[in-house]
Amino acid sequence: SRDVEKTLVIERSGDKNKAKKVAVTLGVNEKNIIQQMNNSLYLDVTVVIGKDFNELKPFTEKRK
């Protein structure tokens, strides 16, 4: 998103461990995990890609 500086991992299901796993995989700082419970979405985690996308693990590992 052009309006979001840092990538966010939004925990939706009440299982913060799933959000942490996604954050670690992407290289997102744990402070950028937020909880917004919404069982009607039928998902565990939402990722909002921020302007820092080129600093995420999938991009930095690709450069190696």
BELPEBEL-V136439 format. One record per helix or strand of 2 or more residues. SS is the DSSP state (a for helix, b for strand). FROM is the first residue (numbers start at 1). TO is the last residue. If there is no record, write none. Layout:
ss=SS from=FROM to=TO
ss=SS from=FROM to=TO
//
This chain:
ss=b from=8 to=11
ss=a from=16 to=26
ss=a from=30 to=32
ss=b from=33 to=35
ss=a from=39 to=41
ss=b from=45 to=48
ss=a from=53 to=55
ss=a from=57 to=63
//
